Structure formats: structure tokens, C-alpha cells
Amino acid sequence: MEKNDLTLNEAQKLVDNWIQTVGVRYFNELTNMTLLMEEVGELARIMARTYGEQSFKESDKGRALDDEMADVLWVLICLANQTGVNLTEALMKNLEKKNSRDLTRHQENEKLRKPN
């Protein structure tokens, strides 16, 4: 497996193996849900400072967008693993739903055609 060619299934196995061998055990689901919100907040902070109008603070230095996204993905994978969700299957079902429910919705949305 190439380093950059990781599937969602492989990622779920990789995270599970790390948890079982290094991390000792998963945090409970509620703790991981809270950690997910914390990580999303850290990602939002970097996004607001990089692409929004807020300025960077001293405490923001050293934080990288890719690392914050990876933190969000890590905790999401932990939650999927411990609740029995196959993320590949879930993503494919979600895409099918979007393709049927939203097939023309976005093309017909005038707000999406207007420049910002």
C-alpha cells in the first residue's frame, strides 16, 4: 500500500490497530464525540485565521491546516470503529442519497449562480 493511497477501510484498520497496540483502548463514545467537537473547533480557528478576517494569535503559531483536518478524521474514524460504522459503505450510501435527492437542486439554486 502506497502512503498516499489509503482507503477508508484501510484507515479504519490502521487506527484500530494503533488504538489496540499503542492507545490501550478507545475512549468512550461520548468522550470521543466531545473530542471531535474540540478538533473541529481547532480546525475552524485555523480556517478563520487563514481564509477569514481574523488575525493569527501567538497561540495559533505552529498549527497546520492539514494536521487539524487529520485530527478531525482520526477521531471520526475512532467513532466509526467503536460504533460499527463502515465509513466506505456509509459514504457510498450518502452519495447515492445526494445523487437522488439533490440531483438538480444545486443547479436550480439561484444563490449558487451569483458571484460572492
C-alpha positions in Angstrom: 0.0 0.0 0.0 1.3 3.4 -1.0 1.5 6.0 1.7 -0.9 8.3 -0.2 -3.3 5.6 -1.4 -5.0 4.7 1.8 -8.6 3.6 1.5 -11.2 4.4 4.2 -11.3 0.7 5.1 -7.5 0.6 5.5 -7.6 3.8 7.5 -10.2 2.3 9.9 -8.0 -0.8 10.3 -4.9 1.4 10.8 -6.5 3.5 13.5 -7.9 0.4 15.2 -4.5 -1.3 15.3 -2.9 1.8 16.8 -5.6 2.1 19.4 -5.2 -1.6 20.3 -1.4 -1.6 20.5 -0.4 2.0 21.5 -3.5 3.7 22.7 -4.6 0.9 25.1 -8.3 1.3 24.4 -10.8 3.6 22.8 -12.2 6.5 24.8 -15.9 6.0 25.3 -18.2 7.3 22.6 -19.3 10.4 24.4 -15.7 11.4 25.2 -14.8 10.8 21.5 -17.8 12.9 20.4 -16.7 15.7 22.6 -13.1 15.4 21.3 -14.4 15.5 17.8 -16.1 18.8 18.5 -12.9 20.1 20.1 -10.9 19.1 17.0 -13.5 20.7 14.7 -13.2 23.9 16.7 -9.4 23.9 16.3 -9.8 23.4 12.6 -12.4 26.2 12.5 -9.9 28.5 14.3 -7.2 27.9 11.6 -9.7 28.3 8.8 -11.0 31.6 10.2 -7.5 33.0 10.5 -6.2 31.6 7.2 -9.3 32.3 5.0 -11.4 34.6 7.1 -10.9 38.0 8.6 -9.4 37.1 12.0 -5.7 37.6 12.6 -3.4 34.9 13.9 -2.5 35.0 17.6 0.7 33.8 19.2 -1.1 30.6 20.3 -2.0 29.8 16.7 1.6 29.5 15.5 2.7 26.1 14.6 -0.8 24.8 13.9 -1.2 23.5 10.4 -4.5 23.1 8.5 -3.6 19.6 7.3 -2.8 18.4 10.8 -6.0 19.8 12.2 -8.0 18.1 9.4 -6.2 14.8 10.2 -7.1 15.2 13.9 -10.8 15.5 12.9 -10.6 12.5 10.6 -8.8 10.5 13.3 -11.5 11.0 15.9 -14.2 10.4 13.4 -12.6 7.1 12.4 -12.4 6.2 16.1 -16.1 6.9 16.5 -16.9 4.8 13.4 -14.8 1.9 14.6 -16.4 1.8 18.0 -19.9 2.1 16.8 -19.6 -0.4 14.0 -19.9 2.0 11.1 -18.1 1.1 7.8 -17.2 4.6 6.5 -16.8 3.3 2.9 -20.3 1.9 2.9 -21.7 4.9 4.7 -20.1 7.4 2.2 -21.3 5.4 -0.8 -24.9 5.3 0.6 -24.7 9.0 1.4 -23.5 9.7 -2.2 -26.4 7.7 -3.6 -28.8 9.8 -1.4 -27.3 13.0 -2.6 -27.5 11.8 -6.3 -31.2 11.1 -6.0 -32.3 13.9 -3.6 -30.1 16.7 -4.8 -29.7 15.7 -8.5 -30.9 19.1 -9.8 -31.3 21.0 -6.5 -27.9 22.9 -6.7 -28.2 23.7 -10.4 -31.6 25.2 -9.8 -30.4 27.3 -6.8 -30.1 30.9 -7.9 -27.9 31.8 -4.9 -25.2 29.4 -6.1 -25.1 31.1 -9.5 -24.5 34.6 -8.1 -20.9 35.7 -7.6 -19.9 36.4 -4.0 
